[in-house]
Amino acid sequence: GKGNVMTIYELIQANLPLMRLMHRNGVSGSYVQYLPIYEDYKRLVADGNKVRWVAQHIADKYGYTERYVRLIVKMMEENVR
């Protein structure tokens, strides 16, 4: 048998309220890739670095543009409805 293997259907069903909330807010599961970027950003700003420097530093570190880093930050800080 399959043992304790979960199907995609079962995964969605088990997390339905969360999945609906994410869908309603246009949040893709693939956004998990942005968590380290946002966490680095918040930490470096909290350490007293200038926002412009932080965005550029993170862009260089992760291979994104500064503009894209700012978009990621803006997205992560949007309120959930």
MOZI-V154553 format. One line per field, one symbol per residue. phi: phi as a letter, one per 40 degrees, with the letter a starting at -180 (. if undefined). A space follows every 10 residues. Layout:
phi: ???
This chain:
phi: .cgccbccdc ccdcbddccc ccccbgccdc cdccdccccc dccccccgcc dcccccdcdc cbgbcccccc cccdcccccc b
